C-alpha cells in the first residue's frame, strides 16, 4: 500500500469518533513509527488548539477500504 492510499482514508477511533486524515508519517529505521493526523475542525475547537495528533503504528487495529480504525490507548 502506498502512503497516498493511506492519506485518502479517514482515521476513526474504535468507538466511532472521527479523528481526521493523515498528513505525514514518522519513519525510523525504515519502519513507520507514527501517523501524523490533522484533526477535524470539531476536535480542534472542543479539546485543544493543537491541530495535529500522532497515532502510533501499534494503535492501528484495522485498515479498511475507506477508513483506518485506531485504538485510543
Phi, psi and omega in degrees: 000142180266156178302321180299328176288321177295321183294339180277355183262144173285145174260121185232140178284164180297340177262015170090008180272133178284125176270307181160212183231152180290130175244343181194172175224157172250125181243131176231130179053038177078009181236140177291123179266313184217152169260134175264118187247128174278121183292153173294157181300327178298313181294325179298311184287330184279320193244330184195162176273348178288133186259003178229152177223145176267130174246115181291145183303324181286354175277346181288126179262318183210140170247110182258188181294323185244346187210160173244122181265129182233152174276144181266016184285000000 
